Amino acid sequence: MSFTPKCLATGIGSFPHPTPEQAVDLVLASIPDAPVWPQLPTMSLNEQMEIQYSEGLPRRHIEADKRRMYFDTTGDTSEDLAAFYEAYLAAMDPDAGNGDCSAMAIGPEFSRGIYAMEKRLKAEGKKRPFVKVQVTGPLSFSLTIVDQDKRALYYNDEFRDVVVKALAMKARWQIQKFRPFADNVICFIDEPILAGFGSSTYVSVGRDDVVAILGEVIEAIHADGGLAGVHVCANTEWSMLIDAGVDLVNFDAFEYGETIALYPEHVKKLFDRSGALAWGILPTSPKIREQDVDRMVAHFDRVVDHLAKRTGIDKALIVRQSAITPSCGTGSLSVEDSTRVFSLLGPTSAALKKKYGLD
């Protein structure tokens, strides 16, 4: 799919607001061309990053009193796994599947934000240029969530495959839900754990496996006509994401804006297939209190100039193939700081569009 974002502004999922309506108000006022449904982790354990996407997965247990989730992989799991794969194939089989991914729907008790945003967009009765949705990445999910013996699911081949396929279905379900309200739906795969790729903690996680796992979810997003992004809120080996087939690479460009230039051939490959960089230039920390639109525009210029100089890619092309976002979600910030992030995001996008004649 051809995609030219021209400094489009969108957000990362999490917000600190006490009600979904307050978060939706902020989103629609700040980033009207690419609104995002808000994840609200402070409201409920069910809206924590992995738990929010766990409905329908076999052998999943939530212990609310201990504020944790684990998977019971003991005994005979064949019946539970067979039921899951039956639902998966009914929806996802490339030849016989019906595309209906509602078996992996996210219910209102696990996401008030999805349904609050859907209600508002439905009431408007019009289409936005973009709507952005998101899913916890299969690597972050399977390397964080454990079995009954506290062993990460990633190291159980059967359950790792279930996680990948379930999250692929959840991505498609969201695209189908929000397609009536947008010309294009963007789905970000949130993979914070990839910031640790190559470290001693994840030495057994191979590059080829990362590419294949991400590629499966990206392929599912494309199957429903969605644009696939991957968000990593620090530094990683960016070439992996591009080799996996991603349309948008989203990263913390406030702290790590120069790292993308270490992969010149891969960035060229991304642009050659009409992909884009989603620069997270607005900090999601108390540093946001020190920023204004002029500083954000100047920072964008610095990191884009660096990429152009180091790679030889035309700056005008980089700017056209750029979106802007906060560096991460704002769920860990105060409501005031989150509001500050989004109060700068839209005007920064507008200033960049004006500066580079992108309107």
N, C-alpha and C positions, 0 to 999 in steps of 0.2 A: 504494500500500500504506500503510495506517495504521501509524504508527510513533511510539511514545511511550517514549523511552529512559529517562526518570526518573533521570538522572545515572548511567547505565550507564558502566562503565569498560572501555575497550579500548585497544589499543596501535597504534603505528605499526610498520612491518615490521622494521627492521634491529636486530640484536643483535651484541655483540662477542664472544660466547662461543666457545670453541674447539671445542665439539661441539654438534650439534643437540639432543642429549638434555638437556644442561644448560640450553639456552635454553627448550626445551619444558617442563622442570620448573618454571622460573621463571614462565613464562606461565600454566600451569595452576594453580599455587599462588596467583598474584597476581590474575588476571582470569578466574576460572573461568566466568563467565556469557557472556563474549565473547572467547574466546582467539583468538590470531592466530598463523599459522605464521611462524616466524622466518626472516628473510633473514640470511645469515651472510657478509658481504662480506670479513671478515678471513680466511676459510677458503680462498677460491679466487677467482681472477679471474672464473670463470664465474658467481659470485654477486654481481658488481658490478651496479649498478642497471639499466643498459640491457642488458648482455650476458646477464643472467639471463633476459630475455624475448625473446631473439633467435632461438631455435631455430625452424626452419621458414621464416624470412624469406628470400626469394630474393636471391642475390648477396651474402650476408653473409660476411665474412671476419674471423676472429679471429687476431691475431698475438700469441701468448702471450709471446714473447720481448720484444716491445715494449709489452706490456700495453695493447693497444688493439684496437678493432674498427672496421671501415669497410665500406662497401658499394661494390661494383664496378658502376657504372652505364654502363660503356663498351660499345660495340658493339651488337649486336642482343640486346635483352633480352626480346623478345616471347615466346619459348618459356618462359622462366623465369616471367615474369609471368602467362602464360596458365595454367600449372600451378598457381600460387598461387590465381588467381581461380576455377579449377575447384574446388579444395578449399574455398575460401570459400563459393561458391554452394551447394555440396552441403550445407554445414552451415547457412548463414545466410540463404538465400533465404526471404523471408517466406511464399511460397506452396509451394515445393517442397523447401525445405531440411529435413534430418532432425534438425538441432540438435546433431549429434555434432561437437564442436569438438576432438576428439583430434588432428587434424592439427596443431594448435598447442599440443599438450601441452608442459609443462615437465618434462623428464626429471630423474632423480635426480642426474645429473652436473652439473646446473645449479641444483638446489635440494634440498639434503639436508633442509632444514627442512620442506618440504611433506610429504615422505614420513615423516619422524619424527613429525610431528603427526598425520598420517593413521593411522599405526600405533597411537599411543596412544589416539586417539579410538575407533578400531575395537575395541581391546582392552577399553575401558570398556563398550561395548555399550549406551550410552544417548545421548540427545540433550541438547545444551546449548541454552540459549535462543538464543544467537547463536554463529556462528563468523565471524571476520573474515579476509578474504583481501585481496590487493592486487596492483595492476599498475602498472608505470611508465607515466606519462601519455604520450599520443602527442605532445604538444607538447614535453615535456622530452626524450623520445627523439629526435624528429626535429630538434630544434634543437641537440642535443648531439652526436649521431652524424653522421659526415660520409661523403662519397664518397671516391673515390681522389684527388680534387683538393682534399680538405679543405674541401669546400663542404657546409654542413649539408643533410641530407636534406629538411628542411622546404621548401627552395626548389626541389626537384624534385617536381613535382606527382604523377608516377606513383608514386614511391617513398614520398612522404608518405602517399598513399592506402593503399599496402600496409601501412605502419606502423600507421595507424589501424585498419584492418580486422584485422590480425593481433593487435593488442592487445585489440580487442574480443572476438575468439575466445578468447584466453588468459584473459580475465576470465570468460567463460561456462564454459570448461573447468574453472576452479577452483571456480566455484559448483556445477557438476555433481558434482565430486569430493567436496566437503564437505557437500553437502545432506543426505546420510544421517545426519550427526552433529549437525544443528542444526535448530531450528524456523525460523530465518531466517539467511541468509548475507548479510553486508555485504561489499561489495567497494569498497575505496578506490582511486581513481585518484590516484597520487602525482605532483604537478605542481610541484616546487620551482622550476622555471624561470619560473613565472608571477609570482614575486616581482619579476622584472625587467620585467614587462609595462609598456609605456609609456615605458621608458627608451630612450636613443639606440641601445642595442645591438639592441633588438628593435622598432625603429620601423616596420618593414615588416610586423609581425605585427598584423593587424587584429582588432578586437573580435569582429566577426561571424564571422570564421574560427575564433577560439577557441571561441565558443559552439557553432558547428556541429561542430567536431572533437570537443569534449568530449561534445556531445549524442549523437554516433554511438556512443561507447563506453557512455554512460549508458543509451541505448536497448537496447543488447545486454545489459547487466546486468539491466535490467528484463524482458527477454524470457525470462530464466530465473528470474524471481521474486526476484531479488536486490535489496538496497538499495544504492544507489550513493552513495558519498562521494567528495569531492575533498579532498585534503590539500595545502595550501601552507604551507611552514614559515616564512613571514614575512608580509609584507603584500602585498595585491594588490587589484584591483578586484573585490570579492566579488560584486557584482551579476552578473558574467559567469557565475559558477558556478551561481547561482540561475536565471538565464535559460536555462542549458543543461539544466535539469531535474534537478539533483542533489537527493538526499534528505538528505544530511548535508554541511555545510560545516565542514571541520576546519582549524584554524589555530593558530598560536602565540599563545595567549592570555596567556602569561606576559609577553611583551614587547609584544604588539600587541593586547591584549584590548579596547581601546576602539575599534579601527578599524571593527569590524563595525557600530557605531552610525551610521556615515556613510551607511548604506544602509537607512534605516528602511522604505521602501516594499517593498524587496526582501525584507527579513527578514519583514515581514508576509506577503508572498506565499509565502515558504518555509513559514511556520507554517500558513498557510491550506490548504496541500496536505499537512499532517501531516509536513512536513520538520523537520529538527533542526539545531542547532548542536553541533558536537563541539569543546569548548573544550580546547585544549592548555595546560592551566594548570600542568603540572609541567615545569620547565625541563630541557632535555637538555644541560646544560653543568655545569661544576663548581659552579654556583650551587645545584645540587640538594643539596649537602652542608649548606647553610644552612637548608633547609626542613624543616617538619614538617607533620603533618596540620592542625593549627590554622591555620598560615599559609596552607596551600593552600585551606582552606575560606574563610578571610577574603579571599583574593585572588579566588576565585570570586564571592563576594558583591559585591565591589567592581565587577568587570566586568559582572556581571548587573545590578546596581543602575544602573550607567551606561547600559546598553542600555535598561533600562526607562524611565529618566528622559528620555533623548534621543528615544525613539521613541514613548512612550506605550503600549507593549505591557505588558500585565499581567505582573508579575514571576512570579507563580505559573505562568503559561503558559510563560514562558521557561525556568523551572527544569524543568518537566515535559518540555519539548522540548530538553533538554540532555543530552549525553553528555560524558564527560571522558576525556582522553588525555594522554600526554606531548606536549610541544610539537613533537617530531620523533622520528625513530628514534634509538635509542641505540647504533647501530653504531660511532660514532666515539668513544664513551666507553670508560673502563675497565670491566671486568666488575663491579668494586665499585660504580662510579657507576651503571651500568645497573641493577644489583640494587637500589640505593637508590631509583631512580626507581620501580621496580615494587613495592618494599616500601611506598611511600607511596601508590601509585595506588589499590589496592584499598581500604585503610582510608579514604582521602579520599572515595571513592565511597560507602562505607558511612556515613561521618559526614554527608555531604550528604543521603543518603536518610533518615537518622534525623532530621536537623534539619528537613527539609521534609515529613516524613510520607509518604515515597514507597515504603515497603516494601509 
